[in-house]
Structure formats: structure tokens, C-alpha cells
Amino acid sequence: MEELTLQTLQSLVGVEGCSWAELLERVESLVRLAEGRKSKAPEDEEREVEELQGLLLQAEMDLDEKEQQLEEQSARVRDLSAVLAKQQNAWASTSAITGRWMRSIRYAREAVRVSLVS
């Protein structure tokens, strides 16, 4: 009789050739699974969906904010690059002028030295 009961329970649970202990573990896991499904009422599911929608909305707003910050930073980098280019051009012009001025001074010194020696 015990063997028949075991076989009947195995058939009902959907496991063949297991021991009483394995059958009991399987039934307990099925009970836990069923209790977990029963614990989620429709109101809980709706609340979970609303929370997820809120999180999604917040993530989209954060993304929009980050995109705006990126655009602002990119514009600032472009502005700073333009200022740097102007400064480099001014430095190059000043350097060229200073170089010509220094050569003129050297020529003038040489001319004075030659006229003093002669």
C-alpha cells in the first residue's frame, strides 16, 4: 500500500522514481512557489508597475538632463578652443614681430660697433 501511495504521489507531482524525502522536498518547493504567486495581489502588481514606470520616467529625465549638460559642455569646449586658437595666433604674431625687432637691434649694434672701430 505504501508503494502504491508513493507511486501515486510521484505521478501527481510529476516526478518518477524518487524517494519519499525527494518527493517531500519537491512538494515543499511547489508549495513555496504557489504561496509566492498567491501573495502578489493585483493591487501589488499595479503598485509594482507604477513604481517601475516612475523609475523609468526618472531615468528618462536624468538622461535628458545629462544630454543637456553634455551639450553645454561641448559648447563651452568649442568656445575655449576658439579662444585658444586666437591666443596662439596672437602669440605667433607677437613672436614674429619680436624676432624681427631683435634682429633689427642686433644689426643696429653691429653697425654701431663697426662705426666705432673704424
C-alpha positions in Angstrom: 0.0 0.0 0.0 2.8 2.4 0.9 4.5 1.7 -2.5 1.2 2.5 -4.3 0.8 5.7 -2.4 4.4 6.8 -3.2 3.8 6.0 -6.9 0.5 7.9 -6.9 2.1 11.0 -5.3 5.1 10.8 -7.7 2.7 10.7 -10.6 0.7 13.7 -9.2 3.8 15.8 -8.6 5.3 14.8 -11.9 8.4 13.0 -10.7 9.1 9.4 -11.2 11.4 7.1 -9.2 12.2 9.4 -6.3 12.3 8.7 -2.6 9.9 10.0 0.0 12.4 12.6 1.0 12.9 13.8 -2.6 9.1 13.8 -3.1 8.7 15.9 0.1 11.3 18.4 -1.0 9.6 18.7 -4.4 6.1 19.2 -2.8 7.6 21.8 -0.4 9.2 23.7 -3.3 5.8 23.6 -5.1 4.0 25.0 -2.1 6.6 27.8 -1.7 6.1 28.6 -5.3 2.3 28.6 -5.0 2.5 30.8 -1.9 4.7 33.3 -3.7 2.2 33.6 -6.6 -0.7 33.9 -4.2 1.0 36.7 -2.2 1.0 39.0 -5.2 -2.4 40.6 -5.3 -3.5 42.6 -8.4 -3.0 45.8 -6.3 0.6 44.7 -5.6 1.3 44.2 -9.2 -0.3 47.5 -10.1 1.9 49.2 -7.5 4.9 47.5 -8.8 4.1 48.6 -12.4 3.6 52.2 -11.2 6.9 52.1 -9.3 8.7 50.8 -12.4 7.0 53.4 -14.6 8.2 56.1 -12.1 11.7 54.7 -12.2 11.6 54.7 -16.0 10.4 58.3 -16.0 13.1 59.4 -13.6 15.7 57.6 -15.7 14.5 59.4 -18.8 14.6 62.8 -17.0 18.1 62.1 -15.8 19.1 61.2 -19.4 17.6 64.4 -20.7 19.5 66.4 -18.0 22.8 64.6 -18.8 22.3 65.3 -22.6 21.7 69.0 -21.8 24.8 69.1 -19.7 26.8 67.4 -22.4 25.6 69.9 -25.0 26.5 72.8 -22.7 30.0 71.4 -22.0 30.5 70.8 -25.7 29.6 74.4 -26.4 32.0 75.6 -23.7 34.8 73.4 -25.1 34.2 74.9 -28.6 34.3 78.4 -27.1 37.5 77.7 -25.2 39.1 76.2 -28.3 38.3 79.3 -30.3 39.8 81.5 -27.6 42.9 79.3 -27.5 43.3 79.5 -31.3 43.1 83.3 -31.1 45.7 83.4 -28.3 48.0 81.1 -30.3 47.7 83.3 -33.4 48.4 86.4 -31.2 51.4 84.7 -29.7 52.7 83.7 -33.2 52.3 87.3 -34.4 54.0 88.7 -31.3 56.8 86.2 -31.7 57.3 87.1 -35.3 57.3 90.8 -34.5 59.7 90.3 -31.6 62.0 88.2 -33.7 62.2 91.0 -36.4 62.7 93.6 -33.7 65.6 91.5 -32.1 67.3 91.1 -35.5 67.0 94.9 -36.1 68.6 95.5 -32.7 71.5 93.1 -33.5 72.1 94.8 -36.9 72.0 98.2 -35.2 74.5 97.1 -32.5 76.8 95.7 -35.2 76.5 98.8 -37.2 77.4 100.9 -34.1 80.3 98.6 -33.3 81.6 98.8 -36.9 81.4 102.6 -36.9 83.2 102.8 -33.6 86.0 100.6 -34.8 86.5 102.5 -38.0 
